[in-house]
């Protein structure tokens, strides 16, 4: 049986998205034939700034990913905290570094999804998704939304 490689690529400052990424990984890994791998987007902030922000240490069991490694995946799931309705600069810088992949269309046709976390109801949830989709679209990736697929449970979120 062929193995489908799914990369869960995320950025997390305070650990919330890390928790979500691990759950996405856990779920993806239960699918027969799927090899799910967690990857972290490199941090751009200095230790001094992270200390001042009271950010917890990053877990050491998830490696940083380089843009060229994205081509190894059959499917991608990107996770991030919302920053005023947008992805944080760390993830944006990561996407900005994929220009060679864009030029060669190396990611075209790959299915990709997103998940995100916001601090409160007015945290820009839908806008965060919309601004992230443009990154996928420029690469020709196929956006796969989760949508409102929770049945009556969606009213309990």
Order of alpha helices (4+ residues) and beta strands (2+ residues): beta-alpha-beta-alpha-beta-beta-beta-alpha-alpha-beta-alpha-beta
